[in-house]
């Protein structure tokens, strides 16, 4: 399984795929940003479909509004 780092920033879900690299006698993580769905449930389904393990980062809102309503 691959690792997918997910965080919520400025009203959008951001995803980064992790690749493990070797360097000398050790390893390090290299990340690359990928496009992911914009709801928590869809992200979880996307991760399962693509064999990702999700690493949630930062403050993850429990429910994110899909549209901003003006008053």
Predicted model as a PDB file, atoms N, CA, C, CB and O in Angstrom, pLDDT in the B-factor column:
MODEL        1                                                                  
ATOM      1  N   UNK A   1       0.835  -1.186   0.000  1.00 78.00           N  
ATOM      2  CA  UNK A   1       0.000   0.000   0.000  1.00 78.00           C  
ATOM      3  C   UNK A   1       0.881   1.252   0.000  1.00 78.00           C  
ATOM      4  CB  UNK A   1      -0.950  -0.003   1.218  1.00 78.00           C  
ATOM      5  O   UNK A   1       1.991   1.267   0.532  1.00 78.00           O  
ATOM      6  N   UNK A   2       0.339   2.292  -0.616  1.00 91.00           N  
ATOM      7  CA  UNK A   2       1.028   3.571  -0.691  1.00 91.00           C  
ATOM      8  C   UNK A   2       0.418   4.515   0.334  1.00 91.00           C  
ATOM      9  CB  UNK A   2       0.944   4.172  -2.123  1.00 91.00           C  
ATOM     10  O   UNK A   2      -0.705   4.306   0.793  1.00 91.00           O  
ATOM     11  N   UNK A   3       1.160   5.545   0.688  1.00 95.00           N  
ATOM     12  CA  UNK A   3       0.678   6.521   1.654  1.00 95.00           C  
ATOM     13  C   UNK A   3       0.179   7.764   0.926  1.00 95.00           C  
ATOM     14  CB  UNK A   3       1.789   6.890   2.661  1.00 95.00           C  
ATOM     15  O   UNK A   3       0.809   8.245  -0.016  1.00 95.00           O  
ATOM     16  N   UNK A   4      -0.980   8.280   1.385  1.00 96.00           N  
ATOM     17  CA  UNK A   4      -1.556   9.507   0.855  1.00 96.00           C  
ATOM     18  C   UNK A   4      -1.712  10.483   2.017  1.00 96.00           C  
ATOM     19  CB  UNK A   4      -2.932   9.238   0.141  1.00 96.00           C  
ATOM     20  O   UNK A   4      -2.470  10.229   2.953  1.00 96.00           O  
ATOM     21  N   UNK A   5      -0.995  11.593   1.951  1.00 96.00           N  
ATOM     22  CA  UNK A   5      -1.114  12.630   2.972  1.00 96.00           C  
ATOM     23  C   UNK A   5      -2.245  13.560   2.547  1.00 96.00           C  
ATOM     24  CB  UNK A   5       0.239  13.418   3.162  1.00 96.00           C  
ATOM     25  O   UNK A   5      -2.247  14.072   1.428  1.00 96.00           O  
ATOM     26  N   UNK A   6      -3.204  13.778   3.444  1.00 96.00           N  
ATOM     27  CA  UNK A   6      -4.360  14.619   3.134  1.00 96.00           C  
ATOM     28  C   UNK A   6      -4.496  15.692   4.198  1.00 96.00           C  
ATOM     29  CB  UNK A   6      -5.658  13.774   3.038  1.00 96.00           C  
ATOM     30  O   UNK A   6      -4.427  15.408   5.394  1.00 96.00           O  
ATOM     31  N   UNK A   7      -4.691  16.926   3.756  1.00 94.00           N  
ATOM     32  CA  UNK A   7      -4.956  18.017   4.690  1.00 94.00           C  
ATOM     33  C   UNK A   7      -5.924  19.004   4.057  1.00 94.00           C  
ATOM     34  CB  UNK A   7      -3.645  18.728   5.100  1.00 94.00           C  
ATOM     35  O   UNK A   7      -6.091  19.042   2.838  1.00 94.00           O  
ATOM     36  N   UNK A   8      -6.551  19.794   4.901  1.00 93.00           N  
ATOM     37  CA  UNK A   8      -7.556  20.764   4.478  1.00 93.00           C  
ATOM     38  C   UNK A   8      -6.959  22.151   4.621  1.00 93.00           C  
ATOM     39  CB  UNK A   8      -8.872  20.628   5.310  1.00 93.00           C  
ATOM     40  O   UNK A   8      -6.557  22.544   5.716  1.00 93.00           O  
ATOM     41  N   UNK A   9      -6.897  22.898   3.525  1.00 91.00           N  
ATOM     42  CA  UNK A   9      -6.282  24.218   3.552  1.00 91.00           C  
ATOM     43  C   UNK A   9      -7.059  25.172   2.664  1.00 91.00           C  
ATOM     44  CB  UNK A   9      -4.814  24.145   3.107  1.00 91.00           C  
ATOM     45  O   UNK A   9      -7.313  24.892   1.492  1.00 91.00           O  
ATOM     46  N   UNK A  10      -7.429  26.296   3.241  1.00 89.00           N  
ATOM     47  CA  UNK A  10      -8.063  27.378   2.491  1.00 89.00           C  
ATOM     48  C   UNK A  10      -9.307  26.913   1.720  1.00 89.00           C  
ATOM     49  CB  UNK A  10      -7.061  27.986   1.525  1.00 89.00           C  
ATOM     50  O   UNK A  10      -9.544  27.332   0.587  1.00 89.00           O  
ATOM     51  N   UNK A  11     -10.090  26.044   2.357  1.00 89.00           N  
ATOM     52  CA  UNK A  11     -11.338  25.596   1.755  1.00 89.00           C  
ATOM     53  C   UNK A  11     -11.218  24.454   0.767  1.00 89.00           C  
ATOM     54  CB  UNK A  11     -11.968  26.720   1.085  1.00 89.00           C  
ATOM     55  O   UNK A  11     -12.206  24.099   0.123  1.00 89.00           O  
ATOM     56  N   UNK A  12     -10.030  23.866   0.625  1.00 93.00           N  
ATOM     57  CA  UNK A  12      -9.820  22.776  -0.335  1.00 93.00           C  
ATOM     58  C   UNK A  12      -9.080  21.623   0.330  1.00 93.00           C  
ATOM     59  CB  UNK A  12      -9.034  23.275  -1.569  1.00 93.00           C  
ATOM     60  O   UNK A  12      -8.250  21.825   1.216  1.00 93.00           O  
ATOM     61  N   UNK A  13      -9.398  20.417  -0.114  1.00 95.00           N  
ATOM     62  CA  UNK A  13      -8.645  19.237   0.321  1.00 95.00           C  
ATOM     63  C   UNK A  13      -7.424  19.109  -0.579  1.00 95.00           C  
ATOM     64  CB  UNK A  13      -9.529  17.933   0.272  1.00 95.00           C  
ATOM     65  O   UNK A  13      -7.536  19.212  -1.801  1.00 95.00           O  
ATOM     66  N   UNK A  14      -6.262  18.885   0.017  1.00 96.00           N  
ATOM     67  CA  UNK A  14      -5.005  18.746  -0.705  1.00 96.00           C  
ATOM     68  C   UNK A  14      -4.487  17.329  -0.467  1.00 96.00           C  
ATOM     69  CB  UNK A  14      -3.957  19.825  -0.247  1.00 96.00           C  
ATOM     70  O   UNK A  14      -4.518  16.839   0.661  1.00 96.00           O  
ATOM     71  N   UNK A  15      -4.014  16.672  -1.519  1.00 97.00           N  
ATOM     72  CA  UNK A  15      -3.467  15.325  -1.398  1.00 97.00           C  
ATOM     73  C   UNK A  15      -2.040  15.267  -1.909  1.00 97.00           C  
ATOM     74  CB  UNK A  15      -4.334  14.327  -2.155  1.00 97.00           C  
ATOM     75  O   UNK A  15      -1.702  15.876  -2.925  1.00 97.00           O  
ATOM     76  N   UNK A  16      -1.203  14.521  -1.186  1.00 97.00           N  
ATOM     77  CA  UNK A  16       0.179  14.329  -1.609  1.00 97.00           C  
ATOM     78  C   UNK A  16       0.506  12.841  -1.539  1.00 97.00           C  
ATOM     79  CB  UNK A  16       1.162  15.161  -0.726  1.00 97.00           C  
ATOM     80  O   UNK A  16       0.337  12.207  -0.497  1.00 97.00           O  
ATOM     81  N   UNK A  17       0.972  12.295  -2.650  1.00 97.00           N  
ATOM     82  CA  UNK A  17       1.372  10.895  -2.709  1.00 97.00           C  
ATOM     83  C   UNK A  17       2.815  10.775  -2.223  1.00 97.00           C  
ATOM     84  CB  UNK A  17       1.219  10.327  -4.154  1.00 97.00           C  
ATOM     85  O   UNK A  17       3.667  11.587  -2.586  1.00 97.00           O  
ATOM     86  N   UNK A  18       3.084   9.771  -1.410  1.00 95.00           N  
ATOM     87  CA  UNK A  18       4.413   9.581  -0.843  1.00 95.00           C  
ATOM     88  C   UNK A  18       5.148   8.483  -1.599  1.00 95.00           C  
ATOM     89  CB  UNK A  18       4.324   9.238   0.656  1.00 95.00           C  
ATOM     90  O   UNK A  18       4.608   7.399  -1.819  1.00 95.00           O  
ATOM     91  N   UNK A  19       6.383   8.771  -1.994  1.00 93.00           N  
ATOM     92  CA  UNK A  19       7.284   7.782  -2.595  1.00 93.00           C  
ATOM     93  C   UNK A  19       8.481   7.636  -1.663  1.00 93.00           C  
ATOM     94  CB  UNK A  19       7.738   8.208  -4.052  1.00 93.00           C  
ATOM     95  O   UNK A  19       9.050   8.630  -1.212  1.00 93.00           O  
ATOM     96  N   UNK A  20       8.853   6.413  -1.381  1.00 90.00           N  
ATOM     97  CA  UNK A  20      10.009   6.161  -0.533  1.00 90.00           C  
ATOM     98  C   UNK A  20      11.242   6.030  -1.407  1.00 90.00           C  
ATOM     99  CB  UNK A  20       9.805   4.890   0.329  1.00 90.00           C  
ATOM    100  O   UNK A  20      11.229   5.300  -2.398  1.00 90.00           O  
ATOM    101  N   UNK A  21      12.313   6.737  -1.043  1.00 92.00           N  
ATOM    102  CA  UNK A  21      13.567   6.725  -1.796  1.00 92.00           C  
ATOM    103  C   UNK A  21      14.687   6.230  -0.889  1.00 92.00           C  
ATOM    104  CB  UNK A  21      13.898   8.140  -2.360  1.00 92.00           C  
ATOM    105  O   UNK A  21      14.640   6.402   0.329  1.00 92.00           O  
ATOM    106  N   UNK A  22      15.684   5.619  -1.497  1.00 92.00           N  
ATOM    107  CA  UNK A  22      16.855   5.149  -0.743  1.00 92.00           C  
ATOM    108  C   UNK A  22      17.991   6.154  -0.898  1.00 92.00           C  
ATOM    109  CB  UNK A  22      17.306   3.733  -1.227  1.00 92.00           C  
ATOM    110  O   UNK A  22      18.192   6.738  -1.963  1.00 92.00           O  
ATOM    111  N   UNK A  23      18.716   6.333   0.182  1.00 89.00           N  
ATOM    112  CA  UNK A  23      19.861   7.238   0.157  1.00 89.00           C  
ATOM    113  C   UNK A  23      20.927   6.653   1.080  1.00 89.00           C  
ATOM    114  CB  UNK A  23      19.457   8.699   0.597  1.00 89.00           C  
ATOM    115  O   UNK A  23      20.769   6.642   2.301  1.00 89.00           O  
ATOM    116  N   UNK A  24      21.995   6.177   0.492  1.00 88.00           N  
ATOM    117  CA  UNK A  24      23.048   5.584   1.307  1.00 88.00           C  
ATOM    118  C   UNK A  24      22.518   4.382   2.069  1.00 88.00           C  
ATOM    119  CB  UNK A  24      23.625   6.617   2.279  1.00 88.00           C  
ATOM    120  O   UNK A  24      22.091   3.397   1.466  1.00 88.00           O  
ATOM    121  N   UNK A  25      22.544   4.460   3.389  1.00 88.00           N  
ATOM    122  CA  UNK A  25      22.072   3.345   4.204  1.00 88.00           C  
ATOM    123  C   UNK A  25      20.668   3.575   4.745  1.00 88.00           C  
ATOM    124  CB  UNK A  25      23.024   3.104   5.350  1.00 88.00           C  
ATOM    125  O   UNK A  25      20.164   2.766   5.524  1.00 88.00           O  
ATOM    126  N   UNK A  26      20.028   4.677   4.338  1.00 93.00           N  
ATOM    127  CA  UNK A  26      18.702   4.989   4.875  1.00 93.00           C  
ATOM    128  C   UNK A  26      17.677   5.229   3.784  1.00 93.00           C  
ATOM    129  CB  UNK A  26      18.777   6.201   5.769  1.00 93.00           C  
ATOM    130  O   UNK A  26      17.941   5.027   2.598  1.00 93.00           O  
ATOM    131  N   UNK A  27      16.498   5.666   4.212  1.00 93.00           N  
ATOM    132  CA  UNK A  27      15.417   5.992   3.282  1.00 93.00           C  
ATOM    133  C   UNK A  27      14.832   7.345   3.655  1.00 93.00           C  
ATOM    134  CB  UNK A  27      14.316   4.894   3.293  1.00 93.00           C  
ATOM    135  O   UNK A  27      14.985   7.812   4.783  1.00 93.00           O  
ATOM    136  N   UNK A  28      14.158   7.970   2.692  1.00 92.00           N  
ATOM    137  CA  UNK A  28      13.467   9.223   2.964  1.00 92.00           C  
ATOM    138  C   UNK A  28      12.195   9.263   2.131  1.00 92.00           C  
ATOM    139  CB  UNK A  28      14.377  10.450   2.655  1.00 92.00           C  
ATOM    140  O   UNK A  28      12.045   8.521   1.160  1.00 92.00           O  
ATOM    141  N   UNK A  29      11.277  10.147   2.532  1.00 90.00           N  
ATOM    142  CA  UNK A  29      10.003  10.284   1.841  1.00 90.00           C  
ATOM    143  C   UNK A  29      10.048  11.466   0.887  1.00 90.00           C  
ATOM    144  CB  UNK A  29       8.854  10.448   2.847  1.00 90.00           C  
ATOM    145  O   UNK A  29      10.500  12.555   1.241  1.00 90.00           O  
ATOM    146  N   UNK A  30       9.571  11.231  -0.325  1.00 94.00           N  
ATOM    147  CA  UNK A  30       9.443  12.294  -1.308  1.00 94.00           C  
ATOM    148  C   UNK A  30       7.958  12.397  -1.649  1.00 94.00           C  
ATOM    149  CB  UNK A  30      10.327  12.017  -2.594  1.00 94.00           C  
ATOM    150  O   UNK A  30       7.318  11.383  -1.926  1.00 94.00           O  
ATOM    151  N   UNK A  31       7.402  13.617  -1.633  1.00 95.00           N  
ATOM    152  CA  UNK A  31       5.974  13.773  -1.879  1.00 95.00           C  
ATOM    153  C   UNK A  31       5.723  14.500  -3.194  1.00 95.00           C  
ATOM    154  CB  UNK A  31       5.314  14.527  -0.727  1.00 95.00           C  
ATOM    155  O   UNK A  31       6.520  15.332  -3.628  1.00 95.00           O  
ATOM    156  N   UNK A  32       4.596  14.164  -3.815  1.00 96.00           N  
ATOM    157  CA  UNK A  32       4.157  14.874  -5.011  1.00 96.00           C  
ATOM    158  C   UNK A  32       2.658  15.098  -4.882  1.00 96.00           C  
ATOM    159  CB  UNK A  32       4.509  14.078  -6.322  1.00 96.00           C  
ATOM    160  O   UNK A  32       1.919  14.188  -4.509  1.00 96.00           O  
ATOM    161  N   UNK A  33       2.220  16.290  -5.186  1.00 96.00           N  
ATOM    162  CA  UNK A  33       0.810  16.664  -5.045  1.00 96.00           C  
ATOM    163  C   UNK A  33      -0.014  15.992  -6.137  1.00 96.00           C  
ATOM    164  CB  UNK A  33       0.638  18.204  -5.106  1.00 96.00           C  
ATOM    165  O   UNK A  33       0.378  15.967  -7.304  1.00 96.00           O  
ATOM    166  N   UNK A  34      -1.170  15.443  -5.734  1.00 96.00           N  
ATOM    167  CA  UNK A  34      -2.086  14.840  -6.692  1.00 96.00           C  
ATOM    168  C   UNK A  34      -3.479  15.421  -6.485  1.00 96.00           C  
ATOM    169  CB  UNK A  34      -2.105  13.296  -6.548  1.00 96.00           C  
ATOM    170  O   UNK A  34      -3.797  15.931  -5.411  1.00 96.00           O  
ATOM    171  N   UNK A  35      -4.292  15.339  -7.508  1.00 95.00           N  
ATOM    172  CA  UNK A  35      -5.666  15.830  -7.422  1.00 95.00           C  
ATOM    173  C   UNK A  35      -6.519  14.766  -6.746  1.00 95.00           C  
ATOM    174  CB  UNK A  35      -6.231  16.185  -8.834  1.00 95.00           C  
ATOM    175  O   UNK A  35      -6.477  13.593  -7.115  1.00 95.00           O  
ATOM    176  N   UNK A  36      -7.300  15.195  -5.745  1.00 96.00           N  
ATOM    177  CA  UNK A  36      -8.156  14.267  -5.011  1.00 96.00           C  
ATOM    178  C   UNK A  36      -9.574  14.818  -4.965  1.00 96.00           C  
ATOM    179  CB  UNK A  36      -7.616  14.026  -3.578  1.00 96.00           C  
ATOM    180  O   UNK A  36      -9.782  16.010  -5.189  1.00 96.00           O  
ATOM    181  N   UNK A  37     -10.557  13.955  -4.675  1.00 95.00           N  
ATOM    182  CA  UNK A  37     -11.940  14.427  -4.525  1.00 95.00           C  
ATOM    183  C   UNK A  37     -12.046  15.451  -3.398  1.00 95.00           C  
ATOM    184  CB  UNK A  37     -12.889  13.240  -4.253  1.00 95.00           C  
ATOM    185  O   UNK A  37     -11.148  15.549  -2.560  1.00 95.00           O  
ATOM    186  N   UNK A  38     -13.145  16.218  -3.374  1.00 93.00           N  
ATOM    187  CA  UNK A  38     -13.274  17.316  -2.424  1.00 93.00           C  
ATOM    188  C   UNK A  38     -14.274  17.054  -1.302  1.00 93.00           C  
ATOM    189  CB  UNK A  38     -13.669  18.550  -3.151  1.00 93.00           C  
ATOM    190  O   UNK A  38     -14.865  18.000  -0.780  1.00 93.00           O  
ATOM    191  N   UNK A  39     -14.477  15.800  -0.921  1.00 92.00           N  
ATOM    192  CA  UNK A  39     -15.248  15.492   0.283  1.00 92.00           C  
ATOM    193  C   UNK A  39     -14.541  14.358   1.008  1.00 92.00           C  
ATOM    194  CB  UNK A  39     -16.733  15.109  -0.061  1.00 92.00           C  
ATOM    195  O   UNK A  39     -13.871  13.534   0.385  1.00 92.00           O  
ATOM    196  N   UNK A  40     -14.693  14.320   2.319  1.00 91.00           N  
ATOM    197  CA  UNK A  40     -13.987  13.324   3.125  1.00 91.00           C  
ATOM    198  C   UNK A  40     -14.380  11.904   2.726  1.00 91.00           C  
ATOM    199  CB  UNK A  40     -14.273  13.546   4.612  1.00 91.00           C  
ATOM    200  O   UNK A  40     -13.517  11.033   2.615  1.00 91.00           O  
ATOM    201  N   UNK A  41     -15.672  11.661   2.508  1.00 92.00           N  
ATOM    202  CA  UNK A  41     -16.139  10.324   2.122  1.00 92.00           C  
ATOM    203  C   UNK A  41     -15.576   9.913   0.757  1.00 92.00           C  
ATOM    204  CB  UNK A  41     -17.680  10.286   2.090  1.00 92.00           C  
ATOM    205  O   UNK A  41     -15.167   8.766   0.572  1.00 92.00           O  
ATOM    206  N   UNK A  42     -15.555  10.844  -0.191  1.00 95.00           N  
ATOM    207  CA  UNK A  42     -15.011  10.543  -1.521  1.00 95.00           C  
ATOM    208  C   UNK A  42     -13.507  10.303  -1.470  1.00 95.00           C  
ATOM    209  CB  UNK A  42     -15.321  11.684  -2.492  1.00 95.00           C  
ATOM    210  O   UNK A  42     -12.985   9.479  -2.221  1.00 95.00           O  
ATOM    211  N   UNK A  43     -12.807  11.019  -0.589  1.00 95.00           N  
ATOM    212  CA  UNK A  43     -11.368  10.811  -0.425  1.00 95.00           C  
ATOM    213  C   UNK A  43     -11.106   9.408   0.102  1.00 95.00           C  
ATOM    214  CB  UNK A  43     -10.762  11.870   0.528  1.00 95.00           C  
ATOM    215  O   UNK A  43     -10.207   8.722  -0.383  1.00 95.00           O  
ATOM    216  N   UNK A  44     -11.888   8.972   1.097  1.00 95.00           N  
ATOM    217  CA  UNK A  44     -11.717   7.637   1.654  1.00 95.00           C  
ATOM    218  C   UNK A  44     -11.990   6.566   0.603  1.00 95.00           C  
ATOM    219  CB  UNK A  44     -12.637   7.441   2.857  1.00 95.00           C  
ATOM    220  O   UNK A  44     -11.277   5.564   0.549  1.00 95.00           O  
ATOM    221  N   UNK A  45     -13.017   6.761  -0.237  1.00 96.00           N  
ATOM    222  CA  UNK A  45     -13.314   5.814  -1.312  1.00 96.00           C  
ATOM    223  C   UNK A  45     -12.194   5.807  -2.357  1.00 96.00           C  
ATOM    224  CB  UNK A  45     -14.661   6.162  -1.976  1.00 96.00           C  
ATOM    225  O   UNK A  45     -11.796   4.745  -2.835  1.00 96.00           O  
ATOM    226  N   UNK A  46     -11.685   7.004  -2.712  1.00 97.00           N  
ATOM    227  CA  UNK A  46     -10.581   7.136  -3.658  1.00 97.00           C  
ATOM    228  C   UNK A  46      -9.345   6.400  -3.148  1.00 97.00           C  
ATOM    229  CB  UNK A  46     -10.256   8.618  -3.904  1.00 97.00           C  
ATOM    230  O   UNK A  46      -8.670   5.707  -3.909  1.00 97.00           O  
ATOM    231  N   UNK A  47      -9.052   6.554  -1.856  1.00 96.00           N  
ATOM    232  CA  UNK A  47      -7.893   5.907  -1.260  1.00 96.00           C  
ATOM    233  C   UNK A  47      -8.036   4.384  -1.293  1.00 96.00           C  
ATOM    234  CB  UNK A  47      -7.698   6.389   0.179  1.00 96.00           C  
ATOM    235  O   UNK A  47      -7.078   3.682  -1.616  1.00 96.00           O  
ATOM    236  N   UNK A  48      -9.207   3.877  -0.965  1.00 96.00           N  
ATOM    237  CA  UNK A  48      -9.431   2.434  -0.978  1.00 96.00           C  
ATOM    238  C   UNK A  48      -9.300   1.881  -2.402  1.00 96.00           C  
ATOM    239  CB  UNK A  48     -10.823   2.099  -0.398  1.00 96.00           C  
ATOM    240  O   UNK A  48      -8.699   0.828  -2.613  1.00 96.00           O  
ATOM    241  N   UNK A  49      -9.862   2.595  -3.364  1.00 97.00           N  
ATOM    242  CA  UNK A  49      -9.821   2.164  -4.763  1.00 97.00           C  
ATOM    243  C   UNK A  49      -8.404   2.123  -5.309  1.00 97.00           C  
ATOM    244  CB  UNK A  49     -10.668   3.084  -5.617  1.00 97.00           C  
ATOM    245  O   UNK A  49      -8.067   1.248  -6.108  1.00 97.00           O  
ATOM    246  N   UNK A  50      -7.570   3.068  -4.880  1.00 95.00           N  
ATOM    247  CA  UNK A  50      -6.197   3.181  -5.383  1.00 95.00           C  
ATOM    248  C   UNK A  50      -5.154   2.627  -4.424  1.00 95.00           C  
ATOM    249  CB  UNK A  50      -5.883   4.618  -5.674  1.00 95.00           C  
ATOM    250  O   UNK A  50      -3.959   2.872  -4.591  1.00 95.00           O  
ATOM    251  N   UNK A  51      -5.603   1.881  -3.420  1.00 95.00           N  
ATOM    252  CA  UNK A  51      -4.726   1.205  -2.449  1.00 95.00           C  
ATOM    253  C   UNK A  51      -3.806   2.172  -1.703  1.00 95.00           C  
ATOM    254  CB  UNK A  51      -3.885   0.159  -3.158  1.00 95.00           C  
ATOM    255  O   UNK A  51      -2.609   1.922  -1.559  1.00 95.00           O  
ATOM    256  N   UNK A  52      -4.386   3.282  -1.230  1.00 96.00           N  
ATOM    257  CA  UNK A  52      -3.663   4.249  -0.410  1.00 96.00           C  
ATOM    258  C   UNK A  52      -4.029   4.051   1.058  1.00 96.00           C  
ATOM    259  CB  UNK A  52      -3.976   5.700  -0.861  1.00 96.00           C  
ATOM    260  O   UNK A  52      -5.152   3.665   1.380  1.00 96.00           O  
ATOM    261  N   UNK A  53      -3.083   4.316   1.930  1.00 96.00           N  
ATOM    262  CA  UNK A  53      -3.341   4.460   3.355  1.00 96.00           C  
ATOM    263  C   UNK A  53      -3.320   5.962   3.613  1.00 96.00           C  
ATOM    264  CB  UNK A  53      -2.273   3.674   4.252  1.00 96.00           C  
ATOM    265  O   UNK A  53      -2.358   6.639   3.247  1.00 96.00           O  
ATOM    266  N   UNK A  54      -4.367   6.489   4.237  1.00 96.00           N  
ATOM    267  CA  UNK A  54      -4.466   7.934   4.435  1.00 96.00           C  
ATOM    268  C   UNK A  54      -3.750   8.355   5.713  1.00 96.00           C  
ATOM    269  CB  UNK A  54      -5.939   8.372   4.484  1.00 96.00           C  
ATOM    270  O   UNK A  54      -3.930   7.759   6.775  1.00 96.00           O  
ATOM    271  N   UNK A  55      -2.942   9.386   5.583  1.00 95.00           N  
ATOM    272  CA  UNK A  55      -2.299  10.031   6.734  1.00 95.00           C  
ATOM    273  C   UNK A  55      -2.902  11.429   6.824  1.00 95.00           C  
ATOM    274  CB  UNK A  55      -0.704  10.080   6.590  1.00 95.00           C  
ATOM    275  O   UNK A  55      -2.504  12.332   6.088  1.00 95.00           O  
ATOM    276  N   UNK A  56      -3.867  11.604   7.733  1.00 95.00           N  
ATOM    277  CA  UNK A  56      -4.540  12.897   7.890  1.00 95.00           C  
ATOM    278  C   UNK A  56      -3.609  13.861   8.601  1.00 95.00           C  
ATOM    279  CB  UNK A  56      -5.872  12.747   8.674  1.00 95.00           C  
ATOM    280  O   UNK A  56      -2.963  13.482   9.577  1.00 95.00           O  
ATOM    281  N   UNK A  57      -3.525  15.103   8.133  1.00 93.00           N  
ATOM    282  CA  UNK A  57      -2.661  16.116   8.730  1.00 93.00           C  
ATOM    283  C   UNK A  57      -3.468  17.339   9.113  1.00 93.00           C  
ATOM    284  CB  UNK A  57      -1.535  16.504   7.769  1.00 93.00           C  
ATOM    285  O   UNK A  57      -4.450  17.675   8.451  1.00 93.00           O  
ATOM    286  N   UNK A  58      -3.061  18.002  10.173  1.00 89.00           N  
ATOM    287  CA  UNK A  58      -3.671  19.269  10.569  1.00 89.00           C  
ATOM    288  C   UNK A  58      -5.069  19.114  11.124  1.00 89.00           C  
ATOM    289  CB  UNK A  58      -3.707  20.198   9.406  1.00 89.00           C  
ATOM    290  O   UNK A  58      -5.488  18.020  11.505  1.00 89.00           O  
ATOM    291  N   UNK A  59      -5.786  20.225  11.164  1.00 86.00           N  
ATOM    292  CA  UNK A  59      -7.159  20.234  11.648  1.00 86.00           C  
ATOM    293  C   UNK A  59      -8.088  19.829  10.517  1.00 86.00           C  
ATOM    294  CB  UNK A  59      -7.546  21.625  12.206  1.00 86.00           C  
ATOM    295  O   UNK A  59      -8.224  20.540   9.521  1.00 86.00           O  
ATOM    296  N   UNK A  60      -8.720  18.684  10.682  1.00 81.00           N  
ATOM    297  CA  UNK A  60      -9.640  18.171   9.676  1.00 81.00           C  
ATOM    298  C   UNK A  60     -11.055  18.491  10.138  1.00 81.00           C  
ATOM    299  CB  UNK A  60      -9.448  16.629   9.449  1.00 81.00           C  
ATOM    300  O   UNK A  60     -11.483  18.010  11.187  1.00 81.00           O  
ATOM    301  N   UNK A  61     -11.786  19.295   9.373  1.00 80.00           N  
ATOM    302  CA  UNK A  61     -13.161  19.623   9.780  1.00 80.00           C  
ATOM    303  C   UNK A  61     -14.046  18.377   9.726  1.00 80.00           C  
ATOM    304  CB  UNK A  61     -13.749  20.736   8.874  1.00 80.00           C  
ATOM    305  O   UNK A  61     -13.892  17.538   8.839  1.00 80.00           O  
ATOM    306  N   UNK A  62     -14.978  18.262  10.684  1.00 72.00           N  
ATOM    307  CA  UNK A  62     -15.857  17.098  10.714  1.00 72.00           C  
ATOM    308  C   UNK A  62     -16.813  17.117   9.533  1.00 72.00           C  
ATOM    309  CB  UNK A  62     -16.640  17.049  12.029  1.00 72.00           C  
ATOM    310  O   UNK A  62     -17.060  16.078   8.921  1.00 72.00           O  
ATOM    311  N   UNK A  63     -17.349  18.272   9.207  1.00 62.00           N  
ATOM    312  CA  UNK A  63     -18.199  18.421   8.028  1.00 62.00           C  
ATOM    313  C   UNK A  63     -17.841  19.720   7.344  1.00 62.00           C  
ATOM    314  CB  UNK A  63     -19.709  18.389   8.404  1.00 62.00           C  
ATOM    315  O   UNK A  63     -17.833  20.782   7.966  1.00 62.00           O  
ATOM    316  N   UNK A  64     -17.545  19.630   6.062  1.00 53.00           N  
ATOM    317  CA  UNK A  64     -17.171  20.811   5.299  1.00 53.00           C  
ATOM    318  C   UNK A  64     -18.342  21.176   4.405  1.00 53.00           C  
ATOM    319  CB  UNK A  64     -15.874  20.569   4.464  1.00 53.00           C  
ATOM    320  O   UNK A  64     -18.827  20.332   3.652  1.00 53.00           O  
ATOM    321  N   UNK A  65     -18.809  22.428   4.474  1.00 54.00           N  
ATOM    322  CA  UNK A  65     -19.915  22.825   3.593  1.00 54.00           C  
ATOM    323  C   UNK A  65     -19.477  22.741   2.125  1.00 54.00           C  
ATOM    324  CB  UNK A  65     -20.396  24.267   3.934  1.00 54.00           C  
ATOM    325  O   UNK A  65     -18.343  23.073   1.781  1.00 54.00           O  
ATOM    326  N   UNK A  66     -20.405  22.287   1.267  1.00 52.00           N  
ATOM    327  CA  UNK A  66     -20.066  22.155  -0.158  1.00 52.00           C  
ATOM    328  C   UNK A  66     -20.270  23.472  -0.895  1.00 52.00           C  
ATOM    329  CB  UNK A  66     -20.913  21.053  -0.814  1.00 52.00           C  
ATOM    330  O   UNK A  66     -19.706  23.661  -1.973  1.00 52.00           O  
ATOM    331  N   UNK A  67     -21.063  24.386  -0.342  1.00 49.00           N  
ATOM    332  CA  UNK A  67     -21.273  25.670  -0.992  1.00 49.00           C  
ATOM    333  C   UNK A  67     -21.401  26.746   0.092  1.00 49.00           C  
ATOM    334  CB  UNK A  67     -22.542  25.636  -1.912  1.00 49.00           C  
ATOM    335  O   UNK A  67     -21.905  26.494   1.186  1.00 49.00           O  
ATOM    336  N   UNK A  68     -20.936  27.938  -0.239  1.00 49.00           N  
ATOM    337  CA  UNK A  68     -21.037  29.054   0.689  1.00 49.00           C  
ATOM    338  C   UNK A  68     -22.354  29.766   0.403  1.00 49.00           C  
ATOM    339  CB  UNK A  68     -19.812  30.031   0.556  1.00 49.00           C  
ATOM    340  O   UNK A  68     -22.661  30.110  -0.738  1.00 49.00           O  
ATOM    341  N   UNK A  69     -23.124  29.979   1.470  1.00 50.00           N  
ATOM    342  CA  UNK A  69     -24.402  30.665   1.291  1.00 50.00           C  
ATOM    343  C   UNK A  69     -24.270  32.079   1.805  1.00 50.00           C  
ATOM    344  CB  UNK A  69     -25.553  29.921   2.019  1.00 50.00           C  
ATOM    345  O   UNK A  69     -23.773  32.291   2.911  1.00 50.00           O  
ATOM    346  N   UNK A  70     -24.701  33.046   1.030  1.00 53.00           N  
ATOM    347  CA  UNK A  70     -24.637  34.446   1.406  1.00 53.00           C  
ATOM    348  C   UNK A  70     -25.921  34.877   2.121  1.00 53.00           C  
ATOM    349  CB  UNK A  70     -24.395  35.317   0.169  1.00 53.00           C  
ATOM    350  O   UNK A  70     -26.995  34.331   1.865  1.00 53.00           O  
ATOM    351  N   UNK A  71     -25.803  35.846   3.005  1.00 51.00           N  
ATOM    352  CA  UNK A  71     -26.984  36.346   3.712  1.00 51.00           C  
ATOM    353  C   UNK A  71     -27.331  37.740   3.271  1.00 51.00           C  
ATOM    354  CB  UNK A  71     -26.763  36.323   5.211  1.00 51.00           C  
ATOM    355  O   UNK A  71     -28.299  38.320   3.762  1.00 51.00           O  
TER     356      UNK A  71                                                      
ENDMDL                                                                          
END                                                                             
